[in-house]
Amino acid sequence: MHFIRGVAAMLSMTVTALAVWIPLTWWLIRLLWTRGEALSQLKKNMDKVILWWTGSNRRMIKLLGLTHPVITWHDKDQMSDENWYLVISNHQSWVDIVLLQSYLYGTIPPLKFFTKQQLIWVPSIGLAMYVLGFPYVKRVTKAQIKANPKLKTADRDNVAQACVGFKNHPTSILNFIEGTRRTAEKLSKQADDYQYLLRPKVGGLGYVVEGMHGHLHKLLDVTIIYPSGAPTLWEFLQGKCKTVEIEVTPHQIPTTIVDTQGKLQRVELAQWIKSIWLAKDARIIARMSTARMSTAT
């Protein structure tokens, strides 16, 4: 039964991704000659594809009973799809992206996030994401910077360019500030600051705050908890993730961070994010302790 459900879910997601190209093909043609205000409106309308895409996946999750999400929104009545948001989240599995896209949908603008340049070659999905405004970044190594010092500002320049597109219309910018998916091995290689989280990296986050100056309404801190352990994508599609808990907490971005740049901003931002991350880790510790006790009884 699990295998059949997984195949059905995978087929649904594939068909949905392919169907995205029906409106995108027409809009791609229009992009060739559209200019000015009409171009800005066209790019805004293209977000409707993201809404349909993510909405279809959410309906599929519910129809196939892949999981039973428990969503907790703090101050949900203050959220609006007419504002810009910076979204941060802990990261444990590829499933995180599916869940965030599916369950933040309808309350805030569609999520967009930076992703590796290599993913553009993923059939159907890669190019569709690029066309829909998901910026691709190419990581620059220290060796490359040494060979070409001009590449030192490549990350900042990439983010600044992406933010120009984000400013076109209300957008939610997702950043997994741990920089990678959390694993037991990665946890073991860092200090004992956190039990369930990797240390946050705020460099890229600072570039976004700087690039979106004057546009960001709030920072939304999303906590994803898998009481039975983080599933792989295939396990999730088979319905083996019985429940997932998602908590969304809004924070006003301090003016001391918004109105500063450079080293001072990074210091202020690092301290602020650390306080958020420590509180998040404490919540996860408490919840996982409760989950273990429930399992034991």
MARKOLGU-988682 format. One record per residue (C-alpha): residue in one letter; x, y, z; residue number from 1. Coordinates in steps of 0.25 Angstrom, whole numbers, always signed. Example, Ala and Ser with C-alpha at 12.3 -4.5 7.8 and 13.67 -1.06 7.14 Angstrom:
<ketis>
@aa->a, x->+49, y->-18, z->+31, i->1
@aa->s, x->+55, y->-4, z->+29, i->2
</ketis>
This chain:
<ketis>
@aa->m, x->+0, y->+0, z->+0, i->1
@aa->h, x->+11, y->+10, z->+3, i->2
@aa->f, x->+18, y->+7, z->-10, i->3
@aa->i, x->+5, y->+9, z->-18, i->4
@aa->r, x->+3, y->+22, z->-10, i->5
@aa->g, x->+17, y->+27, z->-13, i->6
@aa->v, x->+16, y->+24, z->-28, i->7
@aa->a, x->+2, y->+31, z->-28, i->8
@aa->a, x->+8, y->+43, z->-21, i->9
@aa->m, x->+21, y->+44, z->-30, i->10
@aa->l, x->+12, y->+43, z->-42, i->11
@aa->s, x->+3, y->+54, z->-37, i->12
@aa->m, x->+15, y->+63, z->-35, i->13
@aa->t, x->+21, y->+60, z->-48, i->14
@aa->v, x->+8, y->+63, z->-56, i->15
@aa->t, x->+7, y->+76, z->-48, i->16
@aa->a, x->+21, y->+80, z->-51, i->17
@aa->l, x->+19, y->+77, z->-66, i->18
@aa->a, x->+5, y->+84, z->-66, i->19
@aa->v, x->+12, y->+97, z->-61, i->20
@aa->w, x->+18, y->+99, z->-75, i->21
@aa->i, x->+4, y->+101, z->-82, i->22
@aa->p, x->+3, y->+115, z->-77, i->23
@aa->l, x->+18, y->+117, z->-76, i->24
@aa->t, x->+20, y->+115, z->-91, i->25
@aa->w, x->+10, y->+126, z->-94, i->26
@aa->w, x->+16, y->+135, z->-84, i->27
@aa->l, x->+30, y->+133, z->-88, i->28
@aa->i, x->+26, y->+137, z->-102, i->29
@aa->r, x->+20, y->+150, z->-97, i->30
@aa->l, x->+33, y->+153, z->-89, i->31
@aa->l, x->+40, y->+155, z->-102, i->32
@aa->w, x->+32, y->+167, z->-106, i->33
@aa->t, x->+26, y->+173, z->-93, i->34
@aa->r, x->+33, y->+185, z->-87, i->35
@aa->g, x->+31, y->+195, z->-76, i->36
@aa->e, x->+19, y->+194, z->-66, i->37
@aa->a, x->+12, y->+183, z->-75, i->38
@aa->l, x->+25, y->+174, z->-72, i->39
@aa->s, x->+24, y->+177, z->-57, i->40
@aa->q, x->+9, y->+173, z->-57, i->41
@aa->l, x->+13, y->+160, z->-65, i->42
@aa->k, x->+23, y->+156, z->-55, i->43
@aa->k, x->+13, y->+158, z->-44, i->44
@aa->n, x->+3, y->+150, z->-51, i->45
@aa->m, x->+13, y->+138, z->-53, i->46
@aa->d, x->+12, y->+136, z->-38, i->47
@aa->k, x->-2, y->+130, z->-41, i->48
@aa->v, x->+6, y->+118, z->-46, i->49
@aa->i, x->+13, y->+116, z->-33, i->50
@aa->l, x->+0, y->+117, z->-26, i->51
@aa->w, x->-7, y->+107, z->-34, i->52
@aa->w, x->+6, y->+98, z->-34, i->53
@aa->t, x->+7, y->+98, z->-19, i->54
@aa->g, x->-8, y->+98, z->-17, i->55
@aa->s, x->-9, y->+85, z->-25, i->56
@aa->n, x->+2, y->+78, z->-17, i->57
@aa->r, x->-5, y->+82, z->-4, i->58
@aa->r, x->-18, y->+76, z->-9, i->59
@aa->m, x->-10, y->+63, z->-13, i->60
@aa->i, x->-4, y->+62, z->+1, i->61
@aa->k, x->-18, y->+63, z->+7, i->62
@aa->l, x->-25, y->+54, z->-3, i->63
@aa->l, x->-14, y->+43, z->-2, i->64
@aa->g, x->-13, y->+45, z->+13, i->65
@aa->l, x->+2, y->+46, z->+13, i->66
@aa->t, x->+3, y->+53, z->+26, i->67
@aa->h, x->-6, y->+60, z->+36, i->68
@aa->p, x->+0, y->+74, z->+38, i->69
@aa->v, x->-2, y->+82, z->+51, i->70
@aa->i, x->+0, y->+97, z->+47, i->71
@aa->t, x->+2, y->+108, z->+57, i->72
@aa->w, x->+1, y->+122, z->+52, i->73
@aa->h, x->+4, y->+133, z->+62, i->74
@aa->d, x->-2, y->+146, z->+59, i->75
@aa->k, x->-8, y->+140, z->+46, i->76
@aa->d, x->-18, y->+151, z->+45, i->77
@aa->q, x->-7, y->+161, z->+43, i->78
@aa->m, x->-1, y->+153, z->+31, i->79
@aa->s, x->-4, y->+158, z->+17, i->80
@aa->d, x->-1, y->+154, z->+2, i->81
@aa->e, x->+1, y->+169, z->+0, i->82
@aa->n, x->+14, y->+170, z->+8, i->83
@aa->w, x->+28, y->+165, z->+6, i->84
@aa->y, x->+34, y->+154, z->+16, i->85
@aa->l, x->+47, y->+148, z->+19, i->86
@aa->v, x->+45, y->+134, z->+23, i->87
@aa->i, x->+55, y->+126, z->+31, i->88
@aa->s, x->+53, y->+111, z->+35, i->89
@aa->n, x->+61, y->+99, z->+41, i->90
@aa->h, x->+65, y->+89, z->+30, i->91
@aa->q, x->+65, y->+74, z->+31, i->92
@aa->s, x->+59, y->+68, z->+18, i->93
@aa->w, x->+55, y->+71, z->+4, i->94
@aa->v, x->+41, y->+69, z->+10, i->95
@aa->d, x->+43, y->+83, z->+17, i->96
@aa->i, x->+42, y->+90, z->+3, i->97
@aa->v, x->+29, y->+83, z->-1, i->98
@aa->l, x->+23, y->+86, z->+13, i->99
@aa->l, x->+27, y->+100, z->+13, i->100
@aa->q, x->+22, y->+103, z->-1, i->101
@aa->s, x->+9, y->+95, z->+2, i->102
@aa->y, x->+5, y->+101, z->+16, i->103
@aa->l, x->+9, y->+115, z->+15, i->104
@aa->y, x->+2, y->+116, z->+2, i->105
@aa->g, x->-10, y->+125, z->+3, i->106
@aa->t, x->-6, y->+133, z->+15, i->107
@aa->i, x->+6, y->+140, z->+10, i->108
@aa->p, x->+12, y->+142, z->-4, i->109
@aa->p, x->+18, y->+130, z->-11, i->110
@aa->l, x->+31, y->+126, z->-6, i->111
@aa->k, x->+44, y->+128, z->-14, i->112
@aa->f, x->+57, y->+123, z->-11, i->113
@aa->f, x->+72, y->+123, z->-16, i->114
@aa->t, x->+76, y->+110, z->-21, i->115
@aa->k, x->+88, y->+103, z->-27, i->116
@aa->q, x->+91, y->+107, z->-42, i->117
@aa->q, x->+92, y->+92, z->-45, i->118
@aa->l, x->+77, y->+90, z->-42, i->119
@aa->i, x->+73, y->+98, z->-55, i->120
@aa->w, x->+76, y->+85, z->-63, i->121
@aa->v, x->+66, y->+77, z->-55, i->122
@aa->p, x->+55, y->+73, z->-66, i->123
@aa->s, x->+43, y->+82, z->-66, i->124
@aa->i, x->+45, y->+87, z->-51, i->125
@aa->g, x->+58, y->+94, z->-52, i->126
@aa->l, x->+55, y->+103, z->-64, i->127
@aa->a, x->+41, y->+106, z->-59, i->128
@aa->m, x->+46, y->+111, z->-45, i->129
@aa->y, x->+56, y->+120, z->-52, i->130
@aa->v, x->+45, y->+126, z->-61, i->131
@aa->l, x->+36, y->+128, z->-49, i->132
@aa->g, x->+47, y->+136, z->-42, i->133
@aa->f, x->+54, y->+126, z->-33, i->134
@aa->p, x->+69, y->+132, z->-34, i->135
@aa->y, x->+80, y->+122, z->-37, i->136
@aa->v, x->+94, y->+124, z->-30, i->137
@aa->k, x->+107, y->+119, z->-34, i->138
@aa->r, x->+116, y->+117, z->-22, i->139
@aa->v, x->+130, y->+122, z->-23, i->140
@aa->t, x->+141, y->+115, z->-16, i->141
@aa->k, x->+153, y->+121, z->-9, i->142
@aa->a, x->+162, y->+116, z->-20, i->143
@aa->q, x->+154, y->+123, z->-31, i->144
@aa->i, x->+154, y->+136, z->-23, i->145
@aa->k, x->+169, y->+135, z->-22, i->146
@aa->a, x->+170, y->+133, z->-37, i->147
@aa->n, x->+160, y->+145, z->-39, i->148
@aa->p, x->+159, y->+155, z->-28, i->149
@aa->k, x->+147, y->+161, z->-35, i->150
@aa->l, x->+139, y->+149, z->-31, i->151
@aa->k, x->+140, y->+153, z->-16, i->152
@aa->t, x->+127, y->+160, z->-17, i->153
@aa->a, x->+120, y->+150, z->-26, i->154
@aa->d, x->+110, y->+145, z->-15, i->155
@aa->r, x->+106, y->+159, z->-11, i->156
@aa->d, x->+104, y->+163, z->-26, i->157
@aa->n, x->+96, y->+151, z->-28, i->158
@aa->v, x->+87, y->+154, z->-17, i->159
@aa->a, x->+86, y->+169, z->-20, i->160
@aa->q, x->+82, y->+165, z->-34, i->161
@aa->a, x->+71, y->+155, z->-29, i->162
@aa->c, x->+65, y->+166, z->-20, i->163
@aa->v, x->+63, y->+175, z->-32, i->164
@aa->g, x->+53, y->+164, z->-37, i->165
@aa->f, x->+47, y->+161, z->-23, i->166
@aa->k, x->+43, y->+176, z->-22, i->167
@aa->n, x->+34, y->+175, z->-34, i->168
@aa->h, x->+23, y->+171, z->-26, i->169
@aa->p, x->+20, y->+165, z->-12, i->170
@aa->t, x->+29, y->+152, z->-9, i->171
@aa->s, x->+33, y->+143, z->+2, i->172
@aa->i, x->+48, y->+140, z->+1, i->173
@aa->l, x->+52, y->+127, z->+8, i->174
@aa->n, x->+65, y->+125, z->+14, i->175
@aa->f, x->+70, y->+112, z->+21, i->176
@aa->i, x->+80, y->+119, z->+29, i->177
@aa->e, x->+87, y->+106, z->+34, i->178
@aa->g, x->+93, y->+105, z->+20, i->179
@aa->t, x->+90, y->+90, z->+18, i->180
@aa->r, x->+81, y->+79, z->+23, i->181
@aa->r, x->+83, y->+75, z->+38, i->182
@aa->t, x->+89, y->+61, z->+40, i->183
@aa->a, x->+94, y->+55, z->+53, i->184
@aa->e, x->+108, y->+55, z->+46, i->185
@aa->k, x->+107, y->+70, z->+44, i->186
@aa->l, x->+102, y->+72, z->+58, i->187
@aa->s, x->+114, y->+64, z->+64, i->188
@aa->k, x->+124, y->+73, z->+57, i->189
@aa->q, x->+119, y->+86, z->+63, i->190
@aa->a, x->+119, y->+92, z->+77, i->191
@aa->d, x->+108, y->+88, z->+87, i->192
@aa->d, x->+101, y->+101, z->+85, i->193
@aa->y, x->+89, y->+94, z->+79, i->194
@aa->q, x->+83, y->+80, z->+81, i->195
@aa->y, x->+74, y->+80, z->+69, i->196
@aa->l, x->+79, y->+91, z->+60, i->197
@aa->l, x->+92, y->+94, z->+52, i->198
@aa->r, x->+98, y->+108, z->+55, i->199
@aa->p, x->+91, y->+119, z->+47, i->200
@aa->k, x->+99, y->+126, z->+36, i->201
@aa->v, x->+95, y->+140, z->+34, i->202
@aa->g, x->+104, y->+145, z->+22, i->203
@aa->g, x->+94, y->+143, z->+11, i->204
@aa->l, x->+82, y->+147, z->+20, i->205
@aa->g, x->+89, y->+160, z->+22, i->206
@aa->y, x->+91, y->+162, z->+7, i->207
@aa->v, x->+76, y->+160, z->+6, i->208
@aa->v, x->+72, y->+170, z->+17, i->209
@aa->e, x->+81, y->+180, z->+10, i->210
@aa->g, x->+76, y->+177, z->-4, i->211
@aa->m, x->+61, y->+178, z->+1, i->212
@aa->h, x->+63, y->+191, z->+9, i->213
@aa->g, x->+50, y->+197, z->+11, i->214
@aa->h, x->+41, y->+186, z->+6, i->215
@aa->l, x->+42, y->+175, z->+16, i->216
@aa->h, x->+30, y->+175, z->+26, i->217
@aa->k, x->+34, y->+164, z->+36, i->218
@aa->l, x->+43, y->+152, z->+37, i->219
@aa->l, x->+35, y->+139, z->+39, i->220
@aa->d, x->+42, y->+128, z->+47, i->221
@aa->v, x->+37, y->+115, z->+43, i->222
@aa->t, x->+40, y->+103, z->+52, i->223
@aa->i, x->+37, y->+89, z->+46, i->224
@aa->i, x->+37, y->+77, z->+55, i->225
@aa->y, x->+35, y->+62, z->+51, i->226
@aa->p, x->+32, y->+55, z->+64, i->227
@aa->s, x->+35, y->+42, z->+58, i->228
@aa->g, x->+48, y->+47, z->+51, i->229
@aa->a, x->+50, y->+54, z->+38, i->230
@aa->p, x->+46, y->+46, z->+26, i->231
@aa->t, x->+53, y->+45, z->+13, i->232
@aa->l, x->+45, y->+50, z->+1, i->233
@aa->w, x->+41, y->+36, z->-3, i->234
@aa->e, x->+37, y->+32, z->+11, i->235
@aa->f, x->+28, y->+44, z->+11, i->236
@aa->l, x->+22, y->+41, z->-2, i->237
@aa->q, x->+18, y->+27, z->+3, i->238
@aa->g, x->+11, y->+33, z->+14, i->239
@aa->k, x->+21, y->+28, z->+25, i->240
@aa->c, x->+21, y->+42, z->+32, i->241
@aa->k, x->+9, y->+41, z->+40, i->242
@aa->t, x->+9, y->+55, z->+45, i->243
@aa->v, x->+18, y->+68, z->+44, i->244
@aa->e, x->+17, y->+81, z->+53, i->245
@aa->i, x->+19, y->+94, z->+47, i->246
@aa->e, x->+20, y->+107, z->+55, i->247
@aa->v, x->+21, y->+121, z->+49, i->248
@aa->t, x->+26, y->+132, z->+58, i->249
@aa->p, x->+27, y->+146, z->+52, i->250
@aa->h, x->+37, y->+156, z->+57, i->251
@aa->q, x->+39, y->+171, z->+54, i->252
@aa->i, x->+53, y->+173, z->+48, i->253
@aa->p, x->+61, y->+182, z->+57, i->254
@aa->t, x->+64, y->+196, z->+51, i->255
@aa->t, x->+78, y->+195, z->+56, i->256
@aa->i, x->+79, y->+183, z->+46, i->257
@aa->v, x->+71, y->+189, z->+34, i->258
@aa->d, x->+78, y->+203, z->+35, i->259
@aa->t, x->+92, y->+198, z->+36, i->260
@aa->q, x->+102, y->+191, z->+26, i->261
@aa->g, x->+115, y->+184, z->+26, i->262
@aa->k, x->+122, y->+178, z->+38, i->263
@aa->l, x->+113, y->+185, z->+49, i->264
@aa->q, x->+100, y->+179, z->+42, i->265
@aa->r, x->+106, y->+165, z->+42, i->266
@aa->v, x->+109, y->+166, z->+57, i->267
@aa->e, x->+95, y->+171, z->+60, i->268
@aa->l, x->+88, y->+161, z->+51, i->269
@aa->a, x->+96, y->+149, z->+56, i->270
@aa->q, x->+93, y->+153, z->+71, i->271
@aa->w, x->+78, y->+154, z->+67, i->272
@aa->i, x->+77, y->+141, z->+59, i->273
@aa->k, x->+84, y->+134, z->+70, i->274
@aa->s, x->+74, y->+138, z->+80, i->275
@aa->i, x->+63, y->+133, z->+71, i->276
@aa->w, x->+71, y->+120, z->+68, i->277
@aa->l, x->+73, y->+117, z->+83, i->278
@aa->a, x->+58, y->+119, z->+86, i->279
@aa->k, x->+55, y->+110, z->+74, i->280
@aa->d, x->+64, y->+99, z->+79, i->281
@aa->a, x->+58, y->+100, z->+93, i->282
@aa->r, x->+44, y->+98, z->+87, i->283
@aa->i, x->+48, y->+86, z->+79, i->284
@aa->i, x->+55, y->+79, z->+91, i->285
@aa->a, x->+42, y->+81, z->+99, i->286
@aa->r, x->+34, y->+75, z->+88, i->287
@aa->m, x->+43, y->+63, z->+84, i->288
@aa->s, x->+44, y->+60, z->+99, i->289
@aa->t, x->+28, y->+59, z->+100, i->290
@aa->a, x->+28, y->+51, z->+87, i->291
@aa->r, x->+38, y->+41, z->+93, i->292
@aa->m, x->+30, y->+40, z->+106, i->293
@aa->s, x->+17, y->+37, z->+98, i->294
@aa->t, x->+24, y->+26, z->+90, i->295
@aa->a, x->+29, y->+20, z->+102, i->296
@aa->t, x->+16, y->+19, z->+109, i->297
</ketis>
